[in-house]
Amino acid sequence: MADEKHNKDIDQVAECCHCSGKTKEREDKEYKDLMNRLKRIEGQVRGVEGMLENDAYCTDILIQVSAITSALNSFNKVLLANHMRSCVAENIREGNDEIIDELVVTLQKLMK
């Protein structure tokens, strides 16, 4: 069941207009960790929606949004580290130094 969903997610990535069209098969542990992080973030976003619907005080909502931003940054750090250990390292070992340029562009976009 998880494999079917994972394959569906890969198909959706390939259709995304903002994506490179490349794919990566992740080990189960990495996939589950990343998905768990995203599910927690999704829950936090839903919580903020509820706060807004219930007329929560502005600063309370801002604090929760800050927590979501922090969680997304943490997700990016984990994903970037995994990318460098796998995709980047493998490409360099295979003699594909273009991956370094791709990584530099990615880091520039992340550091806006």
Order of alpha helices (4+ residues) and beta strands (2+ residues): alpha-alpha-alpha-alpha-alpha
